[in-house]
Amino acid sequence: MSTISITERLRQKRSASKQNITTFYDEATEDYEFWSKDFNMHFGYYIPFKTSLFKRDTMLNEMNHQVFDRLQAPKRNSLVVDLGCGIGGTMRYGLRKHPLLRIIGITLSPFQVREGNKRLTNMNGLILEENYHNTSFKNNSVDAAYAIESLCHSGHNYLALKEAHRILKPGARLVIADAFLKKEEAQLCVGSNYCYEQLCQGWSLQGLGSIQQVQNRLKELGFSKITINNVSHRVAPSVLHVPFAIIGFMLKKLFKKQSLKPQSIKNLKGSLFALLSGLHFKSFGYYIITAEK
């Protein structure tokens, strides 16, 4: 069987519907609390002597810092939108560092809206149950927007990038931190493709856009001053925490005599294949993209 045939057969099994994504985040929040006490639902950014290899949240919060530093939003009364905010971990970081900002997060999960807004009490933040393909923001109304490991749920598709362009003010920035393909799906070897499909199934991803494809989409939409930084080497130390986090989470459940939920098993599977995908460095990379409207 050819690589392309295998790719097509596996792709048919992939499922990243709105319902699957919502269920994933409704049920996986406990898993992410084990990953990050600050509820950072993403990987980290390692800087020697600034972050700790052994304290995961120092790296995860440094990723938050890297994103906000690139946004360059005016610090007073600016409106920043988190496109796929999770339970608001990055929002809380941004509001603690820049209390004069206003940050609105978007998520499909009612559970995350409810629990996330509890954690934003007395802060200039709010989480809305909306789809980042079609938000309620007016044209040219947002001072900055970011997406940390969220646009992958829709394959970094054109609609998500188009909506970001629509809501941003002229001169405002979009920052995306995420994993991307370095080549097109059809060019992946059998091993890379297998890891990729298991990753997508475990984390309810539609897929990863290729970095060149996403750059072209941004240009077509009218974004300028596009910078693409491959930060895979900075992210790798936090990815290496995955097997230890998985073992720790399972031991915790075993100690409490609790069974693993089906979604937790899928999440753990996705986390494992995120690590294995990272070993295929010719096929996958982690990038921070900055683009200006």
N, C-alpha and C positions, 0 to 999 in steps of 0.2 A: 504494500500500500504506500502511495507517495506521501510526502510530507504535507502537501496541499490537501489530499484526501483526509488525512488524519486531522488536520486543522479544521476542516469543514465539519467533520463528524463530532469533534469535541465542542466546537462552537455552538452546535445545536443544543447541547446540554446546558449552556450558560444561561443563567437567569438573573436579570437585574431589573425586574419590574419595580414600579413605585411601591407596591405592596411588600415585595421582598426586602427592599431597602428599608422601608419603615419598620418591618418586623425585626430586621437585623439590628437596628439601633434601639428599638424598644426593649429588646431582650438582652442586648450585649453590654449594656451600660455597666453592669456589675463587673464584667470582665475588664472594662477600661479603667474602672476605679482601682483594680488590682495593678493595672499597668501604670497608672499615674494618679497620685493622690490629688493632683490639681485638675484631674479629668481632661488631660491633654490627649486627644484621640489621634495622635500622630507620632511620627518618629522625631528624633532629636538632631541637634547640630552641635558637634563637638569642637571645642577650641581648647587646646592645651593650656593649662594653668588658669583657665577661666571656668570651665565646666569640669565635672568629675566623671570619670569612666564608670565609677561605682554608684553614683547617685543619678539615676535615670532622669528625674525631673529637672535637674540642672541642665541637661542637654535638651529636653523637651521644651523648657521655657526659653532656652537660647534660640530655638527655632522660632518661637513667637517673637522674640526680639528682632531676629533677622528680618522677619516679614514686616513688622511695624517700622523698622528703620528704613526699609525700602519704600514704604508707602509715602513718606514725606508729606503727610496730611497736616494742614495747619492745626495746631494743638487746641485752639479755642473754638468751641461750638461747631467743630467739623462733624459731619455725618459719615461714618464709616460702616460698610456693610460686610458682614461675614457670610460668604456664600457656602453654606453647609457647615453650620457652627457647632454641631454636636450638642453637648450639654453646657457649652459656654466657657470652656476652659481658657481658650485663647482670648475670648472677650474679656474675661475677668483679668487676665494678665494685662491686656491693653488698657483697661480702665484703671487699674492700679497704677500703672506707669504714667498714664496720660488722663487724669481724672476730668479734664475739661472736654474730652472727646465725647461724642455720642455714638454708640455702636449698636447696630441692629443686626441680629443673627437670623438666618433662614435655615429651617430644617423641615423635613417631611414627617418627623416623628412627634406625635402629640405628647408622648412621655417625656421627650427631651424638652419640649416647650414648657411643660409643667414644672419639671424638676430643675431645668436650667434657669427659669425665671425666679425660682426660690433663691437660687444662689446669686442672683443679680440684684437682690433687694438693696435699696439705698445706693445703687450705682446707676450711672447713666446708660444703662443697657437694657435691651428688650429682645426676646426671641419670639419670632413669628412662625406659624405653621404655613409655609409657602414653598413653592417649587422654584429653584433658581433659574429655571427656564422661562418663568413667567411671573415676575414679582409685581407688587403693588406700587413700587416706586415710580415717581414721575420721570419723564425724560430729563436728563441733565440735572439731576437733583442730588447726586451723591459725590462726596469729596474724595473718597477712596474706597476700594473694595479689595478683598483678598479671599483666597480659597486655599485651605491647607488640606490636602489629601481628601478632597470632597468631589471635585469635578470628575474624578476617575469613575464615579458611580454611573456617570452618563457617557463615559468614554471620551472625556474632554471634547465634547461635540460642539458643532458650530452654534447651536441654539443657546447653549450656556454662555459662550463667549460673546455672542451677539447681544444677549440680555445685559451682560456686564457693560458692554460698550454703550448700550442705550441709556442706562441709568447714571453713568458717570458724567460729571461735568467736564467740559473741555479743559484739557491740561491735567485732569485727575489721573491717578495711577491704579492699575490693577496688578496685584502680586499673586502669583500661583506657586505654591510649593507642593511638589508631587513627584511620583514615579512616572516615568514615560518609557516608551519603547524607543530604542535607538534605530530600529529598522521597522519595516512594515510587518504585519502579522504573518503574511504568507512567506516571509523570508526567514522566519524563526526555525531553528533546527528542532528536531523531535523532542529533545530534552528540554529546551527552553520553552517550547510550546506547551509541553505537559505541565511544567511548573506554572506557566502563565494561566492556563485554563483552571488549574486547581486553585490558584490565587483568586481568580475571578469568581469561582463558585463559592469559595469559603467566605469571601467578603462581599458578596452580592455586587460585583462590579460589572458594568457593561463591557468594560475593557479599558486599556490604556491607549491614549493617542500616541502616535510617534512624534518625537520632538520636532522634526522637520514639518510634519503635517500641522501641528498646533501653531508653529511659527507662521506658516503660510496663512492659516485661518485668521490669525491676529492681524496680519498685514492686509488681507482682503477686507476685513471689517473697518479698517482705517486707523488701527493703533500704530503709533510711531515710537521711536526711541526704545525699541524692544531689546532687552538684554536677557541673555540666557546663560545662567551659571550652573555648571555641573558640580554639584556639591555632594556627590556620592561618597567621597572619602570622609566628608564631615558627618554624614548620616550613618555610615557603616557601624560605628561603635554602639549606637543605640539599637540598631538592628540585631547586633550580636547578643543583646539582652533577651531576645525572643525565646530561645530554648529554656533559659533559666526562669523566665516569667511563666512559661507554660507549665514547667515542672512545679513551680511554686504554687500556681493556681490549682493544679490538680491535687497536690498534697493538702492544700487548705480544704478543698472539698472532701477529700478522703478523711481528714481529721474530724471534720464536722459531720461525717457520715451522710453527706449530701450527694445526690447524683448530678451529673453534668446535664444541663439542658441541651436539647438538640442544637440550638443556635450557638451555645457556647462551644460545642464541638466543632461546628462550622467555623466559628471565629478563630479557635485555636489552630484549626487546619489552615485557614487563610494566613495566619501569622507565621506558621511554619514554612509555608510556600513563599511568603514574602522574603524570608531569609534565604531559601534555596534559589529563588529568582535572582537575588542580589549577587549570587555566586556566578551567574551568567552575565558578567559585566560587559560583554560585547553586545548583548541584546537589551539590557535594561540599565537605566540610570535614574538618579534622583536629581531633579533640577529645581532651581528657583528662577521663575520668569517674572520680569518686570516690564510692563507696557504702559504707555501713556496715550490717552485719548487726544 
